[in-house]
Amino acid sequence: MPTITVELPDDLAAKIDPATLPMLLRELVAQKAAKLQASEHSAKQPLPLYHEITDFLATSPTPEQIIAFKISASAQARLEDLLDTHREEVLSPEERAELDTYCALNHVIIQLKARALSPQA
């Protein structure tokens, strides 16, 4: 088993019981490793919203169907969760990227709907 030396500020070191430090470090490393593994997995998976939009567009929708298009309830709920988190605290880099993707896709949908509403459509 590798040995790791950790330097802590005096005020933090005073708050930690040295007997529990190895257990705390193992838990923190395990939690961080799990988060990294989850973010690597989710980074490789496209957002379900991409599938919703591409599936919808693959049906060759009419202008009326484009205008009526709405994202699914689950996608809307996820977007609202991200926005709530963004209002209350700092988003993780993965959450920020996900919110940015939602915003970009929303912009594309707005453009499609504007085109569908134009008299030349």
C-alpha positions in Angstrom: 0.0 0.0 0.0 1.5 3.4 -0.9 2.3 5.9 1.8 1.1 9.5 1.2 2.2 12.5 3.2 -0.4 15.3 3.6 0.3 18.8 4.7 -2.6 20.6 6.3 -2.9 24.1 7.7 -2.6 24.2 11.5 -6.2 25.3 12.0 -7.5 22.4 10.0 -5.1 19.9 11.5 -6.3 21.0 15.0 -9.9 20.0 14.0 -9.0 16.5 12.8 -8.4 13.5 15.1 -5.2 11.9 13.8 -6.6 8.5 14.4 -9.5 9.1 12.0 -7.4 10.7 9.3 -6.6 7.5 7.3 -10.3 6.6 7.2 -11.3 10.2 6.1 -8.7 10.2 3.3 -9.8 6.8 2.0 -13.4 7.9 2.0 -12.5 11.2 0.2 -10.4 9.4 -2.4 -13.1 6.8 -3.0 -15.7 9.5 -3.4 -13.6 11.6 -5.8 -12.7 8.4 -7.8 -16.4 7.5 -8.1 -17.2 11.1 -9.3 -14.4 11.0 -11.9 -15.6 7.6 -13.2 -19.2 8.8 -13.4 -18.2 12.1 -15.2 -16.0 10.1 -17.7 -19.0 7.8 -18.4 -21.5 10.7 -18.8 -19.0 12.7 -20.9 -19.1 9.9 -23.5 -22.9 9.7 -23.5 -24.8 12.3 -25.6 -27.5 14.0 -23.7 -31.0 12.4 -24.1 -32.1 15.8 -25.4 -29.9 15.2 -28.5 -31.8 12.0 -29.2 -35.2 13.7 -28.7 -34.4 16.4 -31.1 -32.8 14.2 -33.8 -35.6 11.6 -33.5 -38.1 14.4 -33.9 -36.3 15.9 -36.9 -35.9 12.5 -38.5 -39.7 12.3 -38.9 -39.6 15.3 -41.3 -42.0 17.3 -39.2 -44.4 19.9 -40.8 -44.0 23.5 -39.8 -47.0 23.1 -37.4 -45.3 20.2 -35.7 -42.0 22.2 -35.4 -43.9 25.1 -33.8 -45.7 22.7 -31.4 -42.5 20.8 -30.4 -41.6 20.7 -26.7 -38.9 18.8 -25.0 -39.9 15.8 -22.8 -41.0 16.3 -19.2 -37.8 14.5 -18.0 -35.6 16.8 -20.1 -37.5 19.8 -18.8 -37.1 18.6 -15.2 -33.4 18.2 -15.7 -33.1 21.7 -17.2 -35.0 23.1 -14.2 -32.7 21.2 -11.8 -29.6 22.7 -13.5 -31.1 26.2 -13.4 -32.0 25.8 -9.7 -28.6 24.6 -8.9 -27.0 27.4 -10.9 -29.1 30.0 -8.9 -28.2 28.5 -5.5 -24.6 27.4 -6.0 -21.8 26.9 -8.4 -22.3 24.2 -11.0 -19.7 21.5 -11.5 -17.9 21.7 -14.8 -20.0 18.8 -16.1 -23.2 20.5 -15.0 -22.1 23.7 -16.6 -21.3 21.9 -19.9 -24.7 20.2 -19.7 -26.5 23.6 -19.1 -24.6 25.2 -22.0 -25.7 22.3 -24.3 -29.3 22.8 -23.2 -29.0 26.5 -24.0 -27.4 25.8 -27.4 -30.1 23.3 -28.3 -32.8 25.7 -27.2 -31.3 28.3 -29.6 -31.5 25.8 -32.5 -35.1 25.0 -31.6 -36.0 28.7 -31.5 -34.4 29.2 -34.9 -36.4 26.2 -36.3 -39.6 27.6 -34.9 -38.9 31.1 -36.3 -38.3 29.6 -39.7 -41.5 27.5 -39.5 -43.4 30.7 -38.6 -42.0 32.7 -41.5 -44.2 33.0 -44.6 -41.5 31.5 -46.8 -41.5 28.2 -44.9 
